[in-house]
Amino acid sequence: MVSDAEMRERIAAARSYVLVLLYVGPNYDPERSRPIIWEHGRRNMQLNDEGILPIVCPANDDSTLCGMGIFDAEPDRVAEIMDGDPGVQAGIFTYEIHPCRGFPGSTLP
């Protein structure tokens, strides 16, 4: 069991991140938008390689949520990055920004 002292230690070590939720935009059409979506993915991989977007999770259900990402940057910088995304610029995607906290050691296997 995690003790109160361990909880306080972990909470004190939490860092700020930015969660981005990516949604279907007004021009979303998976077939016609495929080349732009491809470039969106390429850009995400570059941001991941640079450590700016350490977590990228495309959604694969039939909802309007297209995916989520966790950025290691300030909210204003994340808004600039997202506004420059080719899918956002083309109206294929919209997004929401949510400042959040993450705990050291949290990883995907």
N, C-alpha and C positions, 0 to 999 in steps of 0.2 A: 504494500500500500504506500502511496506517495504521502509523505508527511507534510504538515503545514509549512515547515521550514523549507523543504524542497520546493513546494509550490511558490513560496515567496521568492526564492532564489531564481527559479525559472521565469517568473513574471518580471522580475527586475532585469533579467537578461534579454527580454523580448526586444525585437527591432521593428522599426516601422517599414512597411512595404505598401504597395498599392495593388489592389485587386482590380482587374478589369474584366467586366462581363461584356462579351461580344454578342450582339443580336442581329437577327435578320433585318436588313434595311429595306427601304422602299423599292430599290432596284435589284433585289436579290432574285436571281434565277440561276440555279446551280449549273445548268447546261451552258447557257450563254456567258455566264460569268467565270467559267472555269479558268481561263488564262489569268484573270485578275486575282482570283482566289489562289492560284499557284504562286503568283508573285507576293501576295500577302504571306503565304507560308514561308517562302524564301526569306522574306524580311524578318519574320519571327525567328527563323533559324539563325540568322545573323545576329539579332538582338540576344538570342540565347547564348551564342558563342561569345559575345562580348560581356556576358554576365548581367546585362540589363534586364533580361526577361528569363530568369532562371526556371520558372515553371510555366509551361504551355500545355493546355489541355483542351483540344478540340472536342466539342460535344458530338455525339453520334446517335442522337435520338431524333424524334420528329417534332421537337419543340422549336420555339423561336430563338432559343439560346444556341449560338453557334460555337461558343467556347469560352474559356476563361484563361487568364494569365496573371501571374504575380510578378510585378516589376520591382526591382531594387533601384528606385529613383523617387524623387519628390513628385507629388501630384501634378504640379504645373508642367514639369518635364514630361511626365507620362501623357498628359493631354496633348502636348506638342508632338510627341511620337505618334500617338493615335491619330491625330488630325492629319499627319503625313502618310498614314497607311493607305496604300492604293485601293483597298476594298472600301475603306471609309470614304475616301475622296470620290469614289464612283457611286456611292449610295448603296452599295451591296451590304454593308454592315453599318450598324450604329453601336455605340458603346456607352457603358457607365463606368465611372471611376469611384472606387471605395478605398479610402485609406484603411489600413488594417495593421495588425501586428503578427509577427511570426516568432516562434521560439527556436533557439539554437538546437540543432540536431534534427529538426523536422526535414525529412527528405522523402523522395519517392524511391521505392526499391528498384 
